[in-house]
Amino acid sequence: MLYLAKEGFDKQGYMSLNNLTRPFWQDLLGDQYIDADDLWTSHNGKGMFGIAQQALMDTGDRFMSVSKEFAPDGRMSEQIDRYVALRSVLG
């Protein structure tokens, strides 16, 4: 899903922050990057658009890493014990 979002933003060329999208970006990037009703475009160099794109990829990669650990054959149970998963991620 995060990879698809990145691809969609690449095609669109911008990310628009508003009351609906702000909580997602705050969770992904932290409050220090978020300004009310901001518009991040691909046209002004890397900037926030590039930072957000990289955060989408990094978060997607981490999710895939955990998924591969619990589904080495490509099949995943509908349920994963959250405590086993947490121990696995934290080492």
PyMOL Python script that loads the backbone (N, CA, C, O; Angstrom):
from pymol import cmd

cmd.read_pdbstr("""\
ATOM      1  N   MET A   1       0.808  -1.186   0.000  1.00  0.00           N
ATOM      2  CA  MET A   1       0.000   0.000   0.000  1.00  0.00           C
ATOM      3  C   MET A   1       0.861   1.263   0.000  1.00  0.00           C
ATOM      4  O   MET A   1       0.566   2.214  -0.725  1.00  0.00           O
ATOM      5  N   LEU A   2       1.912   1.277   0.802  1.00  0.00           N
ATOM      6  CA  LEU A   2       2.775   2.454   0.860  1.00  0.00           C
ATOM      7  C   LEU A   2       3.526   2.649  -0.453  1.00  0.00           C
ATOM      8  O   LEU A   2       3.756   3.781  -0.877  1.00  0.00           O
ATOM      9  N   TYR A   3       3.906   1.553  -1.093  1.00  0.00           N
ATOM     10  CA  TYR A   3       4.587   1.655  -2.388  1.00  0.00           C
ATOM     11  C   TYR A   3       3.636   2.218  -3.444  1.00  0.00           C
ATOM     12  O   TYR A   3       4.041   3.016  -4.289  1.00  0.00           O
ATOM     13  N   LEU A   4       2.373   1.799  -3.391  1.00  0.00           N
ATOM     14  CA  LEU A   4       1.379   2.325  -4.324  1.00  0.00           C
ATOM     15  C   LEU A   4       1.119   3.806  -4.083  1.00  0.00           C
ATOM     16  O   LEU A   4       0.929   4.573  -5.027  1.00  0.00           O
ATOM     17  N   ALA A   5       1.112   4.201  -2.817  1.00  0.00           N
ATOM     18  CA  ALA A   5       0.925   5.619  -2.493  1.00  0.00           C
ATOM     19  C   ALA A   5       2.077   6.436  -3.060  1.00  0.00           C
ATOM     20  O   ALA A   5       1.856   7.499  -3.641  1.00  0.00           O
ATOM     21  N   LYS A   6       3.305   5.949  -2.896  1.00  0.00           N
ATOM     22  CA  LYS A   6       4.469   6.653  -3.440  1.00  0.00           C
ATOM     23  C   LYS A   6       4.348   6.798  -4.948  1.00  0.00           C
ATOM     24  O   LYS A   6       4.582   7.873  -5.499  1.00  0.00           O
ATOM     25  N   GLU A   7       3.983   5.711  -5.608  1.00  0.00           N
ATOM     26  CA  GLU A   7       3.836   5.757  -7.068  1.00  0.00           C
ATOM     27  C   GLU A   7       2.752   6.754  -7.483  1.00  0.00           C
ATOM     28  O   GLU A   7       2.916   7.495  -8.451  1.00  0.00           O
ATOM     29  N   GLY A   8       1.644   6.763  -6.740  1.00  0.00           N
ATOM     30  CA  GLY A   8       0.572   7.710  -7.038  1.00  0.00           C
ATOM     31  C   GLY A   8       1.016   9.151  -6.862  1.00  0.00           C
ATOM     32  O   GLY A   8       0.692  10.006  -7.686  1.00  0.00           O
ATOM     33  N   PHE A   9       1.760   9.430  -5.791  1.00  0.00           N
ATOM     34  CA  PHE A   9       2.265  10.783  -5.577  1.00  0.00           C
ATOM     35  C   PHE A   9       3.286  11.157  -6.651  1.00  0.00           C
ATOM     36  O   PHE A   9       3.328  12.310  -7.078  1.00  0.00           O
ATOM     37  N   ASP A  10       4.104  10.209  -7.092  1.00  0.00           N
ATOM     38  CA  ASP A  10       5.043  10.475  -8.186  1.00  0.00           C
ATOM     39  C   ASP A  10       4.301  10.939  -9.430  1.00  0.00           C
ATOM     40  O   ASP A  10       4.682  11.927 -10.057  1.00  0.00           O
ATOM     41  N   LYS A  11       3.246  10.227  -9.782  1.00  0.00           N
ATOM     42  CA  LYS A  11       2.458  10.575 -10.973  1.00  0.00           C
ATOM     43  C   LYS A  11       1.732  11.898 -10.795  1.00  0.00           C
ATOM     44  O   LYS A  11       1.659  12.705 -11.721  1.00  0.00           O
ATOM     45  N   GLN A  12       1.190  12.119  -9.588  1.00  0.00           N
ATOM     46  CA  GLN A  12       0.446  13.341  -9.299  1.00  0.00           C
ATOM     47  C   GLN A  12       1.355  14.557  -9.243  1.00  0.00           C
ATOM     48  O   GLN A  12       0.986  15.638  -9.702  1.00  0.00           O
ATOM     49  N   GLY A  13       2.563  14.376  -8.670  1.00  0.00           N
ATOM     50  CA  GLY A  13       3.526  15.460  -8.602  1.00  0.00           C
ATOM     51  C   GLY A  13       3.414  16.348  -7.373  1.00  0.00           C
ATOM     52  O   GLY A  13       4.166  17.313  -7.243  1.00  0.00           O
ATOM     53  N   TYR A  14       2.498  16.043  -6.476  1.00  0.00           N
ATOM     54  CA  TYR A  14       2.381  16.835  -5.256  1.00  0.00           C
ATOM     55  C   TYR A  14       1.687  16.040  -4.163  1.00  0.00           C
ATOM     56  O   TYR A  14       1.031  15.029  -4.415  1.00  0.00           O
ATOM     57  N   MET A  15       1.855  16.531  -2.938  1.00  0.00           N
ATOM     58  CA  MET A  15       1.159  16.002  -1.762  1.00  0.00           C
ATOM     59  C   MET A  15       0.531  17.187  -1.062  1.00  0.00           C
ATOM     60  O   MET A  15       1.198  18.184  -0.784  1.00  0.00           O
ATOM     61  N   SER A  16      -0.749  17.075  -0.780  1.00  0.00           N
ATOM     62  CA  SER A  16      -1.483  18.161  -0.144  1.00  0.00           C
ATOM     63  C   SER A  16      -1.818  17.781   1.286  1.00  0.00           C
ATOM     64  O   SER A  16      -2.438  16.746   1.531  1.00  0.00           O
ATOM     65  N   LEU A  17      -1.410  18.612   2.225  1.00  0.00           N
ATOM     66  CA  LEU A  17      -1.729  18.369   3.633  1.00  0.00           C
ATOM     67  C   LEU A  17      -2.971  19.149   4.005  1.00  0.00           C
ATOM     68  O   LEU A  17      -3.118  20.322   3.661  1.00  0.00           O
ATOM     69  N   ASN A  18      -3.858  18.479   4.711  1.00  0.00           N
ATOM     70  CA  ASN A  18      -5.063  19.118   5.215  1.00  0.00           C
ATOM     71  C   ASN A  18      -5.471  18.394   6.494  1.00  0.00           C
ATOM     72  O   ASN A  18      -4.735  17.537   6.984  1.00  0.00           O
ATOM     73  N   ASN A  19      -6.628  18.729   7.030  1.00  0.00           N
ATOM     74  CA  ASN A  19      -7.059  18.110   8.281  1.00  0.00           C
ATOM     75  C   ASN A  19      -7.214  16.599   8.163  1.00  0.00           C
ATOM     76  O   ASN A  19      -7.050  15.883   9.150  1.00  0.00           O
ATOM     77  N   LEU A  20      -7.523  16.112   6.984  1.00  0.00           N
ATOM     78  CA  LEU A  20      -7.714  14.683   6.771  1.00  0.00           C
ATOM     79  C   LEU A  20      -6.383  13.939   6.663  1.00  0.00           C
ATOM     80  O   LEU A  20      -6.244  12.849   7.218  1.00  0.00           O
ATOM     81  N   THR A  21      -5.405  14.508   5.957  1.00  0.00           N
ATOM     82  CA  THR A  21      -4.131  13.819   5.704  1.00  0.00           C
ATOM     83  C   THR A  21      -3.062  14.107   6.751  1.00  0.00           C
ATOM     84  O   THR A  21      -2.104  13.345   6.880  1.00  0.00           O
ATOM     85  N   ARG A  22      -3.211  15.188   7.493  1.00  0.00           N
ATOM     86  CA  ARG A  22      -2.177  15.597   8.452  1.00  0.00           C
ATOM     87  C   ARG A  22      -1.819  14.512   9.477  1.00  0.00           C
ATOM     88  O   ARG A  22      -0.630  14.307   9.723  1.00  0.00           O
ATOM     89  N   PRO A  23      -2.782  13.804  10.088  1.00  0.00           N
ATOM     90  CA  PRO A  23      -2.401  12.771  11.067  1.00  0.00           C
ATOM     91  C   PRO A  23      -1.514  11.669  10.473  1.00  0.00           C
ATOM     92  O   PRO A  23      -0.597  11.186  11.138  1.00  0.00           O
ATOM     93  N   PHE A  24      -1.782  11.276   9.239  1.00  0.00           N
ATOM     94  CA  PHE A  24      -0.951  10.260   8.590  1.00  0.00           C
ATOM     95  C   PHE A  24       0.487  10.742   8.469  1.00  0.00           C
ATOM     96  O   PHE A  24       1.419  10.022   8.824  1.00  0.00           O
ATOM     97  N   TRP A  25       0.667  11.963   7.967  1.00  0.00           N
ATOM     98  CA  TRP A  25       2.027  12.481   7.762  1.00  0.00           C
ATOM     99  C   TRP A  25       2.723  12.759   9.094  1.00  0.00           C
ATOM    100  O   TRP A  25       3.942  12.616   9.190  1.00  0.00           O
ATOM    101  N   GLN A  26       1.971  13.153  10.116  1.00  0.00           N
ATOM    102  CA  GLN A  26       2.571  13.346  11.438  1.00  0.00           C
ATOM    103  C   GLN A  26       3.102  12.018  11.980  1.00  0.00           C
ATOM    104  O   GLN A  26       4.194  11.967  12.547  1.00  0.00           O
ATOM    105  N   ASP A  27       2.334  10.952  11.806  1.00  0.00           N
ATOM    106  CA  ASP A  27       2.791   9.636  12.251  1.00  0.00           C
ATOM    107  C   ASP A  27       4.008   9.182  11.468  1.00  0.00           C
ATOM    108  O   ASP A  27       4.921   8.582  12.035  1.00  0.00           O
ATOM    109  N   LEU A  28       4.034   9.454  10.200  1.00  0.00           N
ATOM    110  CA  LEU A  28       5.116   8.996   9.332  1.00  0.00           C
ATOM    111  C   LEU A  28       6.383   9.828   9.497  1.00  0.00           C
ATOM    112  O   LEU A  28       7.486   9.281   9.508  1.00  0.00           O
ATOM    113  N   LEU A  29       6.235  11.145   9.625  1.00  0.00           N
ATOM    114  CA  LEU A  29       7.386  12.050   9.594  1.00  0.00           C
ATOM    115  C   LEU A  29       7.680  12.739  10.923  1.00  0.00           C
ATOM    116  O   LEU A  29       8.812  13.157  11.166  1.00  0.00           O
ATOM    117  N   GLY A  30       6.687  12.859  11.768  1.00  0.00           N
ATOM    118  CA  GLY A  30       6.856  13.621  13.009  1.00  0.00           C
ATOM    119  C   GLY A  30       6.314  15.037  12.844  1.00  0.00           C
ATOM    120  O   GLY A  30       6.199  15.549  11.730  1.00  0.00           O
ATOM    121  N   ASP A  31       5.991  15.643  13.951  1.00  0.00           N
ATOM    122  CA  ASP A  31       5.360  16.971  13.941  1.00  0.00           C
ATOM    123  C   ASP A  31       6.245  18.078  13.378  1.00  0.00           C
ATOM    124  O   ASP A  31       5.732  19.060  12.842  1.00  0.00           O
ATOM    125  N   GLN A  32       7.565  17.939  13.489  1.00  0.00           N
ATOM    126  CA  GLN A  32       8.444  19.036  13.098  1.00  0.00           C
ATOM    127  C   GLN A  32       8.357  19.357  11.597  1.00  0.00           C
ATOM    128  O   GLN A  32       8.728  20.452  11.175  1.00  0.00           O
ATOM    129  N   TYR A  33       7.869  18.409  10.797  1.00  0.00           N
ATOM    130  CA  TYR A  33       7.795  18.624   9.348  1.00  0.00           C
ATOM    131  C   TYR A  33       6.439  19.143   8.882  1.00  0.00           C
ATOM    132  O   TYR A  33       6.294  19.524   7.720  1.00  0.00           O
ATOM    133  N   ILE A  34       5.469  19.164   9.744  1.00  0.00           N
ATOM    134  CA  ILE A  34       4.099  19.392   9.315  1.00  0.00           C
ATOM    135  C   ILE A  34       3.670  20.831   9.570  1.00  0.00           C
ATOM    136  O   ILE A  34       3.703  21.312  10.702  1.00  0.00           O
ATOM    137  N   ASP A  35       3.269  21.507   8.501  1.00  0.00           N
ATOM    138  CA  ASP A  35       2.652  22.824   8.589  1.00  0.00           C
ATOM    139  C   ASP A  35       1.223  22.711   8.079  1.00  0.00           C
ATOM    140  O   ASP A  35       0.940  21.942   7.160  1.00  0.00           O
ATOM    141  N   ALA A  36       0.343  23.468   8.669  1.00  0.00           N
ATOM    142  CA  ALA A  36      -1.061  23.411   8.285  1.00  0.00           C
ATOM    143  C   ALA A  36      -1.240  23.759   6.811  1.00  0.00           C
ATOM    144  O   ALA A  36      -0.652  24.716   6.308  1.00  0.00           O
ATOM    145  N   ASP A  37      -2.046  22.981   6.144  1.00  0.00           N
ATOM    146  CA  ASP A  37      -2.412  23.213   4.742  1.00  0.00           C
ATOM    147  C   ASP A  37      -1.199  23.425   3.843  1.00  0.00           C
ATOM    148  O   ASP A  37      -1.197  24.322   3.000  1.00  0.00           O
ATOM    149  N   ASP A  38      -0.187  22.614   4.018  1.00  0.00           N
ATOM    150  CA  ASP A  38       1.029  22.697   3.216  1.00  0.00           C
ATOM    151  C   ASP A  38       0.834  21.953   1.899  1.00  0.00           C
ATOM    152  O   ASP A  38      -0.017  21.069   1.800  1.00  0.00           O
ATOM    153  N   LEU A  39       1.610  22.308   0.905  1.00  0.00           N
ATOM    154  CA  LEU A  39       1.609  21.627  -0.386  1.00  0.00           C
ATOM    155  C   LEU A  39       3.053  21.296  -0.736  1.00  0.00           C
ATOM    156  O   LEU A  39       3.878  22.193  -0.911  1.00  0.00           O
ATOM    157  N   TRP A  40       3.353  20.015  -0.836  1.00  0.00           N
ATOM    158  CA  TRP A  40       4.699  19.574  -1.189  1.00  0.00           C
ATOM    159  C   TRP A  40       4.679  19.141  -2.638  1.00  0.00           C
ATOM    160  O   TRP A  40       3.880  18.290  -3.029  1.00  0.00           O
ATOM    161  N   THR A  41       5.560  19.728  -3.436  1.00  0.00           N
ATOM    162  CA  THR A  41       5.573  19.389  -4.862  1.00  0.00           C
ATOM    163  C   THR A  41       6.904  18.777  -5.263  1.00  0.00           C
ATOM    164  O   THR A  41       7.928  18.980  -4.610  1.00  0.00           O
ATOM    165  N   SER A  42       6.865  18.033  -6.341  1.00  0.00           N
ATOM    166  CA  SER A  42       8.086  17.431  -6.873  1.00  0.00           C
ATOM    167  C   SER A  42       8.881  18.447  -7.685  1.00  0.00           C
ATOM    168  O   SER A  42      10.016  18.177  -8.075  1.00  0.00           O
ATOM    169  N   HIS A  43       8.297  19.606  -7.939  1.00  0.00           N
ATOM    170  CA  HIS A  43       8.940  20.603  -8.796  1.00  0.00           C
ATOM    171  C   HIS A  43       9.969  21.466  -8.069  1.00  0.00           C
ATOM    172  O   HIS A  43      10.783  22.129  -8.713  1.00  0.00           O
ATOM    173  N   ASN A  44       9.943  21.465  -6.750  1.00  0.00           N
ATOM    174  CA  ASN A  44      10.895  22.304  -6.024  1.00  0.00           C
ATOM    175  C   ASN A  44      12.023  21.454  -5.430  1.00  0.00           C
ATOM    176  O   ASN A  44      12.317  21.542  -4.238  1.00  0.00           O
ATOM    177  N   GLY A  45      12.630  20.653  -6.253  1.00  0.00           N
ATOM    178  CA  GLY A  45      13.733  19.802  -5.803  1.00  0.00           C
ATOM    179  C   GLY A  45      13.236  18.696  -4.901  1.00  0.00           C
ATOM    180  O   GLY A  45      12.061  18.332  -4.940  1.00  0.00           O
ATOM    181  N   LYS A  46      14.115  18.173  -4.101  1.00  0.00           N
ATOM    182  CA  LYS A  46      13.724  17.096  -3.188  1.00  0.00           C
ATOM    183  C   LYS A  46      12.793  17.638  -2.111  1.00  0.00           C
ATOM    184  O   LYS A  46      11.642  17.210  -2.033  1.00  0.00           O
ATOM    185  N   GLY A  47      13.245  18.542  -1.301  1.00  0.00           N
ATOM    186  CA  GLY A  47      12.415  19.153  -0.268  1.00  0.00           C
ATOM    187  C   GLY A  47      11.569  18.153   0.487  1.00  0.00           C
ATOM    188  O   GLY A  47      11.952  16.993   0.639  1.00  0.00           O
ATOM    189  N   MET A  48      10.423  18.601   0.960  1.00  0.00           N
ATOM    190  CA  MET A  48       9.533  17.759   1.741  1.00  0.00           C
ATOM    191  C   MET A  48       8.911  16.655   0.901  1.00  0.00           C
ATOM    192  O   MET A  48       8.627  15.575   1.419  1.00  0.00           O
ATOM    193  N   PHE A  49       8.698  16.901  -0.357  1.00  0.00           N
ATOM    194  CA  PHE A  49       8.158  15.863  -1.235  1.00  0.00           C
ATOM    195  C   PHE A  49       9.101  14.663  -1.252  1.00  0.00           C
ATOM    196  O   PHE A  49       8.658  13.524  -1.105  1.00  0.00           O
ATOM    197  N   GLY A  50      10.374  14.907  -1.426  1.00  0.00           N
ATOM    198  CA  GLY A  50      11.366  13.835  -1.439  1.00  0.00           C
ATOM    199  C   GLY A  50      11.505  13.152  -0.092  1.00  0.00           C
ATOM    200  O   GLY A  50      11.653  11.932  -0.026  1.00  0.00           O
ATOM    201  N   ILE A  51      11.461  13.921   0.977  1.00  0.00           N
ATOM    202  CA  ILE A  51      11.547  13.352   2.324  1.00  0.00           C
ATOM    203  C   ILE A  51      10.351  12.437   2.582  1.00  0.00           C
ATOM    204  O   ILE A  51      10.507  11.340   3.119  1.00  0.00           O
ATOM    205  N   ALA A  52       9.166  12.891   2.201  1.00  0.00           N
ATOM    206  CA  ALA A  52       7.967  12.084   2.395  1.00  0.00           C
ATOM    207  C   ALA A  52       8.003  10.827   1.530  1.00  0.00           C
ATOM    208  O   ALA A  52       7.611   9.751   1.983  1.00  0.00           O
ATOM    209  N   GLN A  53       8.469  10.954   0.294  1.00  0.00           N
ATOM    210  CA  GLN A  53       8.583   9.789  -0.596  1.00  0.00           C
ATOM    211  C   GLN A  53       9.528   8.752   0.007  1.00  0.00           C
ATOM    212  O   GLN A  53       9.236   7.557  -0.014  1.00  0.00           O
ATOM    213  N   GLN A  54      10.644   9.203   0.539  1.00  0.00           N
ATOM    214  CA  GLN A  54      11.607   8.281   1.134  1.00  0.00           C
ATOM    215  C   GLN A  54      11.034   7.620   2.383  1.00  0.00           C
ATOM    216  O   GLN A  54      11.274   6.437   2.628  1.00  0.00           O
ATOM    217  N   ALA A  55      10.278   8.378   3.170  1.00  0.00           N
ATOM    218  CA  ALA A  55       9.649   7.819   4.365  1.00  0.00           C
ATOM    219  C   ALA A  55       8.632   6.739   3.994  1.00  0.00           C
ATOM    220  O   ALA A  55       8.528   5.725   4.683  1.00  0.00           O
ATOM    221  N   LEU A  56       7.888   6.949   2.918  1.00  0.00           N
ATOM    222  CA  LEU A  56       6.950   5.923   2.450  1.00  0.00           C
ATOM    223  C   LEU A  56       7.695   4.642   2.083  1.00  0.00           C
ATOM    224  O   LEU A  56       7.275   3.546   2.452  1.00  0.00           O
ATOM    225  N   MET A  57       8.799   4.787   1.356  1.00  0.00           N
ATOM    226  CA  MET A  57       9.587   3.620   0.949  1.00  0.00           C
ATOM    227  C   MET A  57      10.204   2.921   2.159  1.00  0.00           C
ATOM    228  O   MET A  57      10.136   1.697   2.264  1.00  0.00           O
ATOM    229  N   ASP A  58      10.800   3.679   3.063  1.00  0.00           N
ATOM    230  CA  ASP A  58      11.451   3.091   4.236  1.00  0.00           C
ATOM    231  C   ASP A  58      10.447   2.340   5.112  1.00  0.00           C
ATOM    232  O   ASP A  58      10.735   1.239   5.582  1.00  0.00           O
ATOM    233  N   THR A  59       9.279   2.928   5.329  1.00  0.00           N
ATOM    234  CA  THR A  59       8.254   2.285   6.144  1.00  0.00           C
ATOM    235  C   THR A  59       7.732   1.031   5.449  1.00  0.00           C
ATOM    236  O   THR A  59       7.516   0.005   6.094  1.00  0.00           O
ATOM    237  N   GLY A  60       7.531   1.111   4.143  1.00  0.00           N
ATOM    238  CA  GLY A  60       7.118  -0.068   3.383  1.00  0.00           C
ATOM    239  C   GLY A  60       8.152  -1.167   3.437  1.00  0.00           C
ATOM    240  O   GLY A  60       7.807  -2.342   3.560  1.00  0.00           O
ATOM    241  N   ASP A  61       9.420  -0.798   3.347  1.00  0.00           N
ATOM    242  CA  ASP A  61      10.499  -1.791   3.429  1.00  0.00           C
ATOM    243  C   ASP A  61      10.535  -2.477   4.786  1.00  0.00           C
ATOM    244  O   ASP A  61      10.741  -3.688   4.868  1.00  0.00           O
ATOM    245  N   ARG A  62      10.334  -1.705   5.853  1.00  0.00           N
ATOM    246  CA  ARG A  62      10.318  -2.306   7.197  1.00  0.00           C
ATOM    247  C   ARG A  62       9.141  -3.260   7.352  1.00  0.00           C
ATOM    248  O   ARG A  62       9.279  -4.332   7.940  1.00  0.00           O
ATOM    249  N   PHE A  63       8.005  -2.877   6.836  1.00  0.00           N
ATOM    250  CA  PHE A  63       6.836  -3.747   6.894  1.00  0.00           C
ATOM    251  C   PHE A  63       7.107  -5.043   6.122  1.00  0.00           C
ATOM    252  O   PHE A  63       6.785  -6.130   6.602  1.00  0.00           O
ATOM    253  N   MET A  64       7.689  -4.930   4.949  1.00  0.00           N
ATOM    254  CA  MET A  64       7.994  -6.114   4.145  1.00  0.00           C
ATOM    255  C   MET A  64       9.011  -7.003   4.836  1.00  0.00           C
ATOM    256  O   MET A  64       8.921  -8.227   4.744  1.00  0.00           O
ATOM    257  N   SER A  65       9.965  -6.418   5.519  1.00  0.00           N
ATOM    258  CA  SER A  65      10.978  -7.184   6.236  1.00  0.00           C
ATOM    259  C   SER A  65      10.344  -8.061   7.309  1.00  0.00           C
ATOM    260  O   SER A  65      10.674  -9.241   7.431  1.00  0.00           O
ATOM    261  N   VAL A  66       9.437  -7.483   8.080  1.00  0.00           N
ATOM    262  CA  VAL A  66       8.734  -8.245   9.109  1.00  0.00           C
ATOM    263  C   VAL A  66       7.842  -9.301   8.456  1.00  0.00           C
ATOM    264  O   VAL A  66       7.778 -10.438   8.924  1.00  0.00           O
ATOM    265  N   SER A  67       7.158  -8.927   7.384  1.00  0.00           N
ATOM    266  CA  SER A  67       6.289  -9.871   6.687  1.00  0.00           C
ATOM    267  C   SER A  67       7.066 -11.069   6.166  1.00  0.00           C
ATOM    268  O   SER A  67       6.602 -12.204   6.277  1.00  0.00           O
ATOM    269  N   LYS A  68       8.238 -10.832   5.603  1.00  0.00           N
ATOM    270  CA  LYS A  68       9.050 -11.931   5.069  1.00  0.00           C
ATOM    271  C   LYS A  68       9.520 -12.869   6.173  1.00  0.00           C
ATOM    272  O   LYS A  68       9.666 -14.071   5.953  1.00  0.00           O
ATOM    273  N   GLU A  69       9.753 -12.321   7.353  1.00  0.00           N
ATOM    274  CA  GLU A  69      10.190 -13.162   8.460  1.00  0.00           C
ATOM    275  C   GLU A  69       9.096 -14.147   8.862  1.00  0.00           C
ATOM    276  O   GLU A  69       9.384 -15.295   9.201  1.00  0.00           O
ATOM    277  N   PHE A  70       7.845 -13.700   8.825  1.00  0.00           N
ATOM    278  CA  PHE A  70       6.741 -14.546   9.245  1.00  0.00           C
ATOM    279  C   PHE A  70       6.090 -15.292   8.086  1.00  0.00           C
ATOM    280  O   PHE A  70       5.209 -16.125   8.299  1.00  0.00           O
ATOM    281  N   ALA A  71       6.512 -15.000   6.879  1.00  0.00           N
ATOM    282  CA  ALA A  71       5.963 -15.683   5.706  1.00  0.00           C
ATOM    283  C   ALA A  71       7.087 -16.026   4.732  1.00  0.00           C
ATOM    284  O   ALA A  71       7.070 -15.570   3.589  1.00  0.00           O
ATOM    285  N   PRO A  72       8.058 -16.819   5.168  1.00  0.00           N
ATOM    286  CA  PRO A  72       9.207 -17.103   4.303  1.00  0.00           C
ATOM    287  C   PRO A  72       8.828 -17.825   3.015  1.00  0.00           C
ATOM    288  O   PRO A  72       9.545 -17.728   2.018  1.00  0.00           O
ATOM    289  N   ASP A  73       7.704 -18.553   3.025  1.00  0.00           N
ATOM    290  CA  ASP A  73       7.277 -19.251   1.814  1.00  0.00           C
ATOM    291  C   ASP A  73       6.272 -18.443   1.004  1.00  0.00           C
ATOM    292  O   ASP A  73       5.716 -18.935   0.023  1.00  0.00           O
ATOM    293  N   GLY A  74       6.041 -17.193   1.423  1.00  0.00           N
ATOM    294  CA  GLY A  74       5.120 -16.321   0.700  1.00  0.00           C
ATOM    295  C   GLY A  74       3.682 -16.413   1.164  1.00  0.00           C
ATOM    296  O   GLY A  74       2.813 -15.731   0.620  1.00  0.00           O
ATOM    297  N   ARG A  75       3.417 -17.239   2.156  1.00  0.00           N
ATOM    298  CA  ARG A  75       2.064 -17.379   2.689  1.00  0.00           C
ATOM    299  C   ARG A  75       2.043 -16.855   4.115  1.00  0.00           C
ATOM    300  O   ARG A  75       2.951 -17.115   4.905  1.00  0.00           O
ATOM    301  N   MET A  76       0.987 -16.111   4.427  1.00  0.00           N
ATOM    302  CA  MET A  76       0.915 -15.527   5.753  1.00  0.00           C
ATOM    303  C   MET A  76      -0.403 -15.926   6.420  1.00  0.00           C
ATOM    304  O   MET A  76      -1.471 -15.849   5.813  1.00  0.00           O
ATOM    305  N   SER A  77      -0.306 -16.343   7.654  1.00  0.00           N
ATOM    306  CA  SER A  77      -1.491 -16.622   8.441  1.00  0.00           C
ATOM    307  C   SER A  77      -2.268 -15.326   8.619  1.00  0.00           C
ATOM    308  O   SER A  77      -1.701 -14.235   8.548  1.00  0.00           O
ATOM    309  N   GLU A  78      -3.532 -15.450   8.842  1.00  0.00           N
ATOM    310  CA  GLU A  78      -4.341 -14.255   9.062  1.00  0.00           C
ATOM    311  C   GLU A  78      -3.967 -13.548  10.358  1.00  0.00           C
ATOM    312  O   GLU A  78      -4.216 -12.352  10.515  1.00  0.00           O
ATOM    313  N   GLN A  79      -3.376 -14.281  11.272  1.00  0.00           N
ATOM    314  CA  GLN A  79      -3.034 -13.686  12.556  1.00  0.00           C
ATOM    315  C   GLN A  79      -1.565 -13.936  12.874  1.00  0.00           C
ATOM    316  O   GLN A  79      -1.044 -15.036  12.685  1.00  0.00           O
ATOM    317  N   ILE A  80      -0.925 -12.902  13.356  1.00  0.00           N
ATOM    318  CA  ILE A  80       0.449 -13.008  13.843  1.00  0.00           C
ATOM    319  C   ILE A  80       0.422 -12.538  15.288  1.00  0.00           C
ATOM    320  O   ILE A  80      -0.106 -11.466  15.581  1.00  0.00           O
ATOM    321  N   ASP A  81       0.974 -13.311  16.172  1.00  0.00           N
ATOM    322  CA  ASP A  81       1.036 -12.938  17.576  1.00  0.00           C
ATOM    323  C   ASP A  81       1.851 -11.654  17.715  1.00  0.00           C
ATOM    324  O   ASP A  81       3.036 -11.644  17.380  1.00  0.00           O
ATOM    325  N   ARG A  82       1.257 -10.602  18.189  1.00  0.00           N
ATOM    326  CA  ARG A  82       1.931  -9.299  18.248  1.00  0.00           C
ATOM    327  C   ARG A  82       3.159  -9.331  19.139  1.00  0.00           C
ATOM    328  O   ARG A  82       4.111  -8.593  18.887  1.00  0.00           O
ATOM    329  N   TYR A  83       3.169 -10.163  20.172  1.00  0.00           N
ATOM    330  CA  TYR A  83       4.311 -10.220  21.073  1.00  0.00           C
ATOM    331  C   TYR A  83       5.486 -10.955  20.438  1.00  0.00           C
ATOM    332  O   TYR A  83       6.641 -10.581  20.645  1.00  0.00           O
ATOM    333  N   VAL A  84       5.194 -11.996  19.666  1.00  0.00           N
ATOM    334  CA  VAL A  84       6.256 -12.687  18.928  1.00  0.00           C
ATOM    335  C   VAL A  84       6.828 -11.745  17.873  1.00  0.00           C
ATOM    336  O   VAL A  84       8.043 -11.685  17.686  1.00  0.00           O
ATOM    337  N   ALA A  85       5.974 -11.023  17.197  1.00  0.00           N
ATOM    338  CA  ALA A  85       6.422 -10.088  16.171  1.00  0.00           C
ATOM    339  C   ALA A  85       7.259  -8.971  16.791  1.00  0.00           C
ATOM    340  O   ALA A  85       8.286  -8.591  16.229  1.00  0.00           O
ATOM    341  N   LEU A  86       6.845  -8.448  17.919  1.00  0.00           N
ATOM    342  CA  LEU A  86       7.575  -7.374  18.586  1.00  0.00           C
ATOM    343  C   LEU A  86       8.959  -7.848  19.032  1.00  0.00           C
ATOM    344  O   LEU A  86       9.945  -7.131  18.858  1.00  0.00           O
ATOM    345  N   ARG A  87       9.037  -9.050  19.605  1.00  0.00           N
ATOM    346  CA  ARG A  87      10.355  -9.585  20.005  1.00  0.00           C
ATOM    347  C   ARG A  87      11.247  -9.748  18.795  1.00  0.00           C
ATOM    348  O   ARG A  87      12.454  -9.522  18.878  1.00  0.00           O
ATOM    349  N   SER A  88      10.670 -10.136  17.674  1.00  0.00           N
ATOM    350  CA  SER A  88      11.441 -10.335  16.461  1.00  0.00           C
ATOM    351  C   SER A  88      12.018  -9.013  15.943  1.00  0.00           C
ATOM    352  O   SER A  88      13.174  -8.950  15.526  1.00  0.00           O
ATOM    353  N   VAL A  89      11.203  -7.972  15.976  1.00  0.00           N
ATOM    354  CA  VAL A  89      11.634  -6.673  15.468  1.00  0.00           C
ATOM    355  C   VAL A  89      12.654  -6.039  16.390  1.00  0.00           C
ATOM    356  O   VAL A  89      13.629  -5.450  15.923  1.00  0.00           O
ATOM    357  N   LEU A  90      12.447  -6.148  17.684  1.00  0.00           N
ATOM    358  CA  LEU A  90      13.354  -5.520  18.651  1.00  0.00           C
ATOM    359  C   LEU A  90      14.604  -6.338  18.916  1.00  0.00           C
ATOM    360  O   LEU A  90      15.569  -5.835  19.490  1.00  0.00           O
ATOM    361  N   GLY A  91      14.590  -7.589  18.503  1.00  0.00           N
ATOM    362  CA  GLY A  91      15.769  -8.436  18.658  1.00  0.00           C
ATOM    363  C   GLY A  91      15.816  -9.094  19.938  1.00  0.00           C
ATOM    364  O   GLY A  91      16.754  -9.842  20.214  1.00  0.00           O
TER     365      GLY A  91
END
""", "prot")
cmd.dss("prot")
cmd.show_as("cartoon", "prot")
cmd.util.cbc("prot")
cmd.orient("prot")
